[in-house]
Amino acid sequence: MGTLSGGRSSKQDVEPMDLTLEGEITHHGLAEVFQFLEIGNKSGLMSIEDQKPIGLIQFENGNITFAQTYAQAGYEAVLEVLSREGGWFRFYSEKETLDGNCQLAVTPVLMHWAKRMDDIGHASEAV
């Protein structure tokens, strides 16, 4: 299993990664990036950072197959990363992959995350 320190799980020789996409994370900005990767059927590894590594998300053919933060793994890690409002991301296209810990289609995850954000917003307005 991969680690946030960049450990690899494959038994093959590590091939160099190509930085494909990077940017600053603004107010829930990763949702659009996730949609772009899904629509483009992209494969690769995304790192999320803010002064230090926060999490890793792996995409294979536009689906999420690995997600980990320091606090969560799998589905909950994806929701945690989507809720970030700062830092930056880097997406690397690569042939080698981490051992998967989930199999998630992006659109349903984004729909659930948006509903959760809406519920949180309504709950804070009621206080």
Summary of the structure (lengths in Angstrom):
residues: 127
radius of gyration: 14.6
end to end distance: 42.1
largest distance: 54.8
contacts: 383
relative contact order: 0.23
helix: 31%
strand: 29%
